[in-house]
C-alpha cells in the first residue's frame, strides 16, 4: 500500500480501464525515419509503458501536408505507416498500457520549409511559429482538412491504437476556428459559437462514425490567460460544454501556453508548478461525460496526488517527469517515490533539441531516446564484477558511479570537496534552482542503496589513482574556466573589447 491512493486507483475510459491515473502525454519526440516510427520510437514508448504509465498518447501525426512541422514528423495521408505503428501499439499494449495517438494541424503556424505546402488557416493571419504567412482556406480546403483528421483516425484504428486525441490546443488549427480573433469568417464556419465549433464537431463526429464505439476520442485544449486575444477560460468552458453535451469526446487534456507564448508550453523552473490545474478544475465544472486530464508542470507524484484528491482533475499527464524517469509510475505506486529521478524543468535536451529539429533526449536521463541502444534505464548484471574508481562527483561522475554499481561492480567515488555534486551544486544554489539539489540528493540515496563508497576531501593525483589498483578508472573531474571568456549580452563590458574601446576613446581625445 502507498499514500498515493487517488493516483493509483483505476478508472474507466470509454471501453478501457486505465490501471492508474498517470498519463504519458503527447509531445513531439521527432524520431521518425523517413516518416515512419522505427526501433528508436518503439523503445522510447515501450519503456514508459513498462514503467506502468496507464495511458500513452503518442506524439502527434500531421493530418495533412499543410500540417507538417518538423523533419521528424510522421508521414501524413499515407496508409504505409500502418504496419510500422502496429509494432508500437502491440509493444505498448503488451505492457498493460492504453495507447492513443494525437492528431494535429497547426493552421497558420506552419513551417513551409518542412511542409513544402502553403499554411492554411481560417482567415489568413500570420504565423507565430516563424515568419511565414498563411492562406485563408476555401470551403473545399476545410472539407479536405476535416477528412484528413478522419482518415488519420481511421489509420490509427486499423493500426490498433485504442483511440486518438484531437489537438485543439495552443492556437493550432482547431483553436484558430474557435477563436474570434483568428476566425474572421462569416456564414457556415465563423461568427456564432455553433459555426466556430463546426470544424471540431464535424471532425469528432465523423471519427466516431468511422472508427466505431470502441474507440476513445480525446480533446487537447490549453490555458492562456495572459494573451487577451486567446480564448479565456469562460469561453473555453462554453465550447467544451457544447462538445460534451453532444458526447463528442471521452476526455479533455488541459495544457498551458500557446503559439502566442512558447515559454509556457513547456514551462521551465521560472514558472510556478501545476499550471494546467486551474483550467482543468474549471472544465471539470463544465462537463458531464468527459474525464479531465491536468497537464503542464505537474512534475511530481505528490503534486499529482494533491490535484486528484482535491477533485480538480480525473487524470494527470506527467510528460517531462517520465522522460527524466520512465519508471516514475511504478516507483510511485510501489511505495518508492524517493527513487524517482526528478525532472529539472531545464528544457535543455527535450524542448531544446526539438527546437533545433533533432530527436529529443534528457539532460539527466542519458538513456532517453537511446532506449533502443541501451535497453532503457535498466541494467543487466556484468559478466564479471570489477573494481571501479570514479574520480570526481559532478553529474558525469555521479551517473558513471551509479551505472557501474547498478551492473554489480564494486565502486568507489572520490571527490575533492566535502559534498556531492561538484560545481553542479553551485548551480543548484542559485534562486529557483533547488531542483538541482534535489537531483544531487537523489544520487546520494541511490549510491547509498547500491553500496558505493564515497570518499570526500579526497583529491587524487595520477600516482594515487595508479596506486588504488582499480580494474577500471573513470576520470570525471570536469574542467576549469579558461579565464578568456567575456560577457556576451553586454558587449561594451566584454573583457576582450575593453582594450580596443580604450584605444578608440584615446584616439577620440586626440
C-alpha positions in Angstrom: 0.0 0.0 0.0 1.1 3.6 -0.7 -0.1 7.0 0.2 -0.9 7.7 -3.4 -4.4 6.2 -3.2 -6.0 8.5 -5.8 -3.1 8.3 -8.2 -3.1 4.5 -8.1 -6.8 3.9 -8.5 -8.1 2.5 -11.8 -10.6 4.5 -13.8 -12.9 3.6 -16.8 -12.3 5.5 -20.0 -14.9 4.5 -22.6 -14.3 0.8 -23.3 -11.0 0.6 -21.4 -10.0 0.5 -17.7 -6.8 2.5 -17.0 -4.7 0.8 -14.4 -3.9 4.1 -12.6 -4.3 7.9 -13.2 -0.9 8.6 -14.7 -0.7 9.6 -18.4 2.4 10.0 -20.6 1.0 12.9 -22.7 1.6 13.7 -26.3 4.8 15.6 -27.3 6.9 15.6 -30.4 9.8 13.2 -29.9 10.8 13.8 -33.5 12.2 10.3 -34.0 10.6 9.3 -37.3 12.9 7.9 -40.0 11.7 8.7 -43.5 8.3 9.5 -41.9 8.0 6.1 -40.1 8.3 5.1 -36.5 11.3 2.8 -36.1 13.1 0.9 -33.3 14.0 4.2 -31.5 10.5 5.4 -31.4 9.1 2.0 -30.3 11.6 1.5 -27.5 11.1 5.1 -26.2 7.4 4.5 -25.6 7.6 0.9 -24.5 10.0 2.0 -21.7 7.3 4.3 -20.3 4.6 1.5 -20.7 7.0 -0.8 -18.8 7.2 1.9 -16.2 3.5 1.5 -15.5 2.0 4.6 -17.1 -1.7 3.9 -17.6 -2.1 5.6 -20.9 0.3 6.8 -23.5 -0.6 9.5 -26.1 1.9 9.0 -28.9 3.4 12.1 -30.5 1.2 13.9 -33.0 0.8 12.8 -36.6 0.1 15.6 -39.1 -3.2 15.0 -40.7 -2.4 16.9 -44.0 0.5 18.1 -46.0 -0.1 21.6 -44.6 0.3 20.3 -41.0 3.9 19.0 -41.3 6.0 21.0 -38.8 9.3 19.1 -38.3 11.8 16.9 -40.2 11.0 14.1 -37.7 7.2 14.2 -38.3 5.4 11.1 -39.4 4.1 10.7 -42.9 0.6 12.2 -43.4 -2.2 10.8 -45.5 -0.3 7.5 -46.1 -1.5 4.1 -45.2 2.0 2.7 -45.5 2.6 3.9 -41.8 0.1 1.3 -40.5 2.4 -1.8 -40.2 5.1 0.4 -38.6 2.8 1.8 -36.0 1.3 -1.6 -35.3 4.7 -2.7 -33.9 4.4 0.2 -31.4 0.8 -0.4 -30.4 1.4 -4.1 -29.8 4.6 -3.4 -27.8 2.9 -0.8 -25.5 -0.3 -2.8 -25.1 1.7 -5.9 -24.2 3.0 -3.9 -21.2 -0.6 -3.2 -20.0 -1.0 0.4 -21.1 -3.6 2.0 -23.3 -2.2 3.8 -26.3 -3.6 6.7 -28.3 -2.2 8.9 -31.0 -2.6 12.7 -31.2 -3.8 14.2 -34.5 -2.7 17.7 -35.2 -2.7 20.6 -37.6 -1.1 23.8 -36.8 -3.0 26.0 -39.2 -1.4 29.4 -39.6 1.6 28.4 -37.5 3.0 26.0 -40.0 6.5 25.7 -41.4 6.6 25.8 -45.2 10.3 25.0 -45.1 9.4 21.5 -43.9 5.9 21.0 -45.2 6.6 22.3 -48.8 2.9 23.5 -48.6 1.2 26.8 -48.0 0.0 27.3 -44.5 -3.8 27.0 -44.3 -5.9 28.9 -41.7 -9.4 30.2 -41.2 -8.6 33.8 -42.1 -5.1 34.0 -43.5 -3.3 35.5 -40.5 0.5 35.3 -39.9 2.3 32.5 -38.2 3.6 32.9 -34.7 5.9 29.9 -35.1 8.1 31.6 -37.7 7.9 34.4 -40.3 5.5 32.7 -42.7 2.1 33.9 -43.6 -1.0 31.7 -44.3 -3.7 31.3 -46.8 -7.4 31.7 -45.9 -9.0 28.3 -46.6 -11.6 27.7 -49.2 -14.7 25.6 -48.4 -13.1 22.7 -50.3 -9.9 23.0 -48.3 -11.8 23.0 -45.0 -13.6 19.8 -46.0 -10.3 18.3 -47.2 -8.7 19.0 -43.8 -11.6 17.6 -41.9 -11.3 14.4 -43.9 -7.6 14.4 -43.2 -8.4 14.2 -39.5 -10.9 11.4 -40.1 -8.5 9.4 -42.4 -5.7 9.7 -39.8 -8.1 8.4 -37.2 -9.0 5.5 -39.5 -5.4 4.6 -39.9 -5.0 4.7 -36.1 -7.9 2.3 -35.7 -6.6 -0.1 -38.3 -3.2 0.1 -36.6 -4.5 -1.0 -33.2 -4.5 2.3 -31.3 -7.2 2.4 -28.6 -8.1 5.9 -29.7 -7.0 9.3 -30.8 -6.6 12.8 -29.2 -7.7 15.7 -31.4 -5.3 18.6 -30.9 -7.3 21.8 -30.4 -4.7 23.4 -28.2 -2.1 26.2 -28.3 -4.0 28.2 -31.0 -3.5 25.4 -33.6 -5.9 24.8 -36.5 -9.0 23.9 -34.4 -8.4 26.6 -31.9 -8.0 29.1 -34.7 -11.5 28.3 -35.8 -12.8 28.6 -32.2 -11.1 31.9 -31.5 -12.9 35.0 -32.8 -9.7 36.9 -33.2 -8.3 34.4 -35.7 -11.6 33.3 -37.2 -12.9 36.3 -39.1 -15.1 34.3 -41.4 -18.9 34.5 -41.6 -21.6 32.1 -42.7 -21.0 28.4 -42.1 -17.6 28.4 -40.4 -17.4 31.6 -38.4 -19.3 34.1 -36.3 -21.6 32.2 -33.9 -20.4 29.7 -31.4 -22.1 26.9 -33.3 -20.4 27.9 -36.6 -16.9 28.4 -35.0 -17.1 25.0 -33.5 -18.4 23.3 -36.6 -15.0 22.2 -37.7 -14.2 20.4 -34.4 -17.7 18.8 -34.1 -17.5 17.6 -37.7 -14.0 16.1 -37.1 -15.1 14.3 -34.0 -18.5 13.1 -35.1 -17.0 11.7 -38.3 -14.2 10.0 -36.4 -16.8 8.3 -34.2 -18.8 7.2 -37.2 -15.7 5.9 -39.0 -14.0 4.2 -36.0 -16.9 2.9 -34.0 -18.0 2.9 -30.4 -14.9 1.0 -29.1 -12.6 3.9 -29.8 -11.5 6.6 -27.4 -11.7 10.2 -28.6 -9.8 12.9 -26.6 -9.6 16.6 -27.0 -6.5 18.7 -26.1 -7.0 22.3 -25.1 -4.9 24.9 -23.3 -4.9 27.8 -20.8 -3.6 31.1 -22.0 -4.8 33.8 -19.6 -2.0 36.3 -20.3 -2.9 36.8 -24.0 -6.1 38.9 -24.4 -6.9 37.6 -27.9 -6.6 34.0 -26.9 -9.7 32.1 -25.7 -10.2 32.7 -22.0 -11.5 30.1 -19.5 -15.1 31.2 -19.6 -15.2 31.0 -23.4 -13.3 27.7 -23.5 -15.7 26.3 -20.9 -18.7 27.2 -23.2 -17.0 25.5 -26.1 -16.1 22.3 -24.1 -19.6 22.2 -22.6 -21.1 22.2 -26.1 -18.9 19.3 -27.2 -19.7 17.4 -24.0 -23.5 17.8 -24.4 -23.1 16.2 -27.8 -21.0 13.5 -26.3 -18.1 14.3 -28.7 -15.1 13.3 -26.6 -14.3 10.9 -23.8 -11.7 13.1 -22.1 -10.1 16.5 -22.3 -6.4 17.4 -21.7 -5.6 20.8 -20.3 -2.2 22.3 -21.1 -0.7 25.8 -20.8 0.7 28.4 -23.1 0.3 28.7 -26.9 2.0 29.7 -30.0 1.5 33.3 -28.8 3.8 32.5 -25.8 6.0 29.4 -26.3 7.5 29.6 -22.9 4.5 28.2 -21.0 4.1 25.3 -23.5 6.9 23.5 -21.6 7.3 25.8 -18.6 10.8 26.0 -17.1 11.7 26.3 -13.4 10.9 30.0 -13.7 7.2 29.2 -13.7 5.0 28.0 -10.8 4.0 24.4 -10.7 0.7 22.9 -11.7 0.0 25.4 -14.4 -2.7 23.3 -16.1 -4.8 22.7 -13.0 -6.8 25.9 -12.9 -8.2 25.2 -16.4 -8.8 21.5 -15.5 -10.8 22.5 -12.4 -12.8 25.0 -14.5 -13.6 22.4 -17.2 -14.5 19.8 -14.6 -17.4 22.0 -13.8 -18.4 22.3 -17.5 -18.6 18.6 -18.4 -20.9 15.7 -17.6 -19.4 12.9 -19.6 -15.8 13.6 -20.3 -12.9 12.9 -17.9 -10.5 15.8 -17.4 -6.7 15.5 -17.6 -4.5 18.1 -15.9 -1.2 18.7 -17.7 1.7 21.2 -17.5 4.3 21.4 -14.8 2.8 18.7 -12.5 6.3 17.3 -12.0 5.9 15.1 -9.0 3.6 12.4 -7.8 2.9 14.4 -4.7 1.6 17.3 -6.9 -0.5 14.8 -8.9 -2.0 13.2 -5.8 -2.9 16.7 -4.4 -4.7 17.6 -7.6 -6.7 14.4 -7.8 -7.6 14.3 -4.1 -8.9 17.9 -4.4 -11.2 16.8 -7.3 -9.5 19.2 -9.7 -9.0 16.6 -12.4 -9.5 12.9 -13.1 -6.2 12.1 -14.7 -2.7 13.6 -14.6 -0.3 13.9 -17.5 3.3 13.9 -16.5 5.5 14.2 -19.6 8.9 15.6 -18.8 8.8 13.8 -15.5 8.5 10.5 -17.3 11.2 11.5 -19.9 13.5 12.0 -16.9 12.4 8.8 -15.2 10.4 6.4 -17.4 9.6 4.3 -14.3 8.0 7.2 -12.3 4.6 5.5 -12.1 5.9 2.1 -11.0 8.2 3.7 -8.3 5.3 5.9 -7.1 2.8 3.1 -6.8 5.2 0.6 -5.3 5.9 2.9 -2.5 9.3 4.2 -3.7 8.8 7.8 -4.6 12.2 8.7 -3.2 13.7 6.7 -6.0 12.2 8.9 -8.7 14.8 10.9 -10.6 13.1 14.3 -10.7 12.9 16.5 -13.8 14.8 19.8 -13.5 12.4 21.7 -15.8 15.5 22.8 -17.7 14.2 22.1 -21.2 17.8 21.7 -22.5 17.5 18.3 -24.2 13.7 17.9 -24.6 12.5 21.2 -25.9 16.0 22.4 -26.6 16.8 19.6 -29.1 13.3 19.6 -30.5 13.5 23.4 -31.1 16.6 22.6 -33.2 14.6 19.9 -35.0 16.5 16.9 -33.5 15.0 14.0 -31.7 14.6 14.7 -28.0 16.6 13.4 -25.1 17.1 14.4 -21.4 19.8 16.2 -19.6 19.6 13.9 -16.5 18.5 10.7 -18.2 21.1 9.8 -20.8 19.0 6.7 -21.9 16.1 8.9 -23.1 15.9 8.5 -26.9 18.5 5.8 -26.7 16.4 3.0 -25.2 16.7 1.0 -28.4 20.5 1.0 -28.0 20.9 0.9 -24.2 17.9 -1.2 -23.1 16.5 1.8 -21.4 17.2 2.9 -17.8 17.5 -0.7 -16.8 20.7 -2.6 -16.2 21.9 -6.2 -16.9 24.5 -7.7 -14.5 28.0 -7.5 -15.7 29.6 -10.9 -16.7 32.5 -10.1 -14.3 32.3 -7.8 -11.3 35.1 -5.3 -11.4 36.6 -2.7 -9.0 35.8 0.7 -10.4 37.2 4.0 -9.3 35.4 7.2 -10.3 37.3 10.4 -9.8 35.0 13.4 -9.5 31.4 13.6 -8.5 29.9 16.1 -10.8 26.9 15.0 -13.0 29.1 12.7 -15.1 30.9 11.1 -12.2 27.6 10.5 -10.3 26.0 8.8 -13.2 29.1 6.8 -14.0 29.2 5.5 -10.4 25.5 4.7 -10.3 25.5 2.9 -13.7 28.6 0.8 -12.7 27.1 -0.1 -9.4 23.8 -1.0 -10.9 25.6 -3.5 -13.1 27.2 -5.1 -10.0 30.6 -3.6 -10.0 32.4 -2.5 -6.7 32.5 1.2 -7.0 34.5 3.9 -5.1 33.7 7.5 -5.9 36.5 10.0 -4.9 35.5 13.7 -4.5 38.0 16.5 -3.8 35.3 18.5 -1.9 33.3 17.9 1.2 29.9 17.3 -0.6 28.4 15.5 -3.5 27.8 17.4 -6.8 31.0 19.3 -7.6 30.3 22.5 -9.5 26.8 21.4 -10.2 26.0 22.0 -6.6 26.9 25.7 -7.1 24.3 25.9 -9.9 21.7 24.5 -7.5 22.4 27.2 -5.1 21.0 29.9 -7.4 17.5 31.2 -6.9 14.7 28.8 -8.0 17.3 26.1 -8.9 16.7 23.8 -5.9 15.6 21.0 -8.3 19.4 20.6 -9.0 20.0 20.0 -5.3 17.1 17.5 -5.3 18.8 15.6 -8.1 22.1 15.5 -6.2 20.2 14.2 -3.2 18.7 11.5 -5.4 22.1 10.4 -6.5 23.2 10.3 -2.8 20.3 8.0 -2.0 20.9 5.7 -5.0 24.7 5.4 -4.3 24.0 4.5 -0.7 21.5 1.8 -1.7 24.0 0.5 -4.2 26.7 0.5 -1.6 29.0 2.8 -3.5 31.8 4.0 -1.2 32.1 7.8 -1.4 35.4 9.4 -0.2 35.1 13.1 0.4 38.0 15.6 0.6 40.0 13.1 -1.5 41.9 14.9 -4.1 43.7 12.2 -6.1 46.8 12.8 -8.4 48.0 10.3 -11.0 50.2 8.3 -8.6 47.4 7.9 -6.1 45.0 6.7 -8.8 47.5 4.2 -10.1 48.2 3.0 -6.5 44.5 2.5 -5.9 44.7 -0.6 -8.2 41.2 -0.4 -9.7 40.3 -2.6 -12.7 38.7 0.4 -14.3 39.1 4.2 -13.7 36.7 6.9 -14.8 38.1 10.4 -14.8 35.2 12.8 -14.3 36.9 15.8 -12.8 35.3 18.3 -15.1 37.0 21.4 -16.2 38.1 24.9 -15.1 37.2 28.1 -16.9 40.0 29.3 -19.2 39.6 32.9 -18.0 39.3 34.2 -21.5 35.6 34.5 -21.7 33.5 37.6 -22.0 30.1 38.9 -21.4 28.0 38.1 -24.5 24.9 40.1 -23.6 26.6 43.4 -22.8 29.3 43.7 -25.4 30.5 47.1 -24.2 31.5 45.4 -20.9 33.2 42.5 -22.6 36.7 41.8 -21.3 38.1 41.2 -24.8 36.7 44.5 -26.0 38.0 46.8 -23.3 41.4 47.4 -24.8 40.0 48.3 -28.2 37.4 50.5 -26.6 40.0 52.4 -24.6 42.1 52.8 -27.7 39.2 54.2 -29.6 38.4 56.5 -26.6 42.1 57.7 -26.6 42.1 58.4 -30.3 38.8 60.4 -29.9 40.6 62.7 -27.5 43.5 63.5 -29.8 
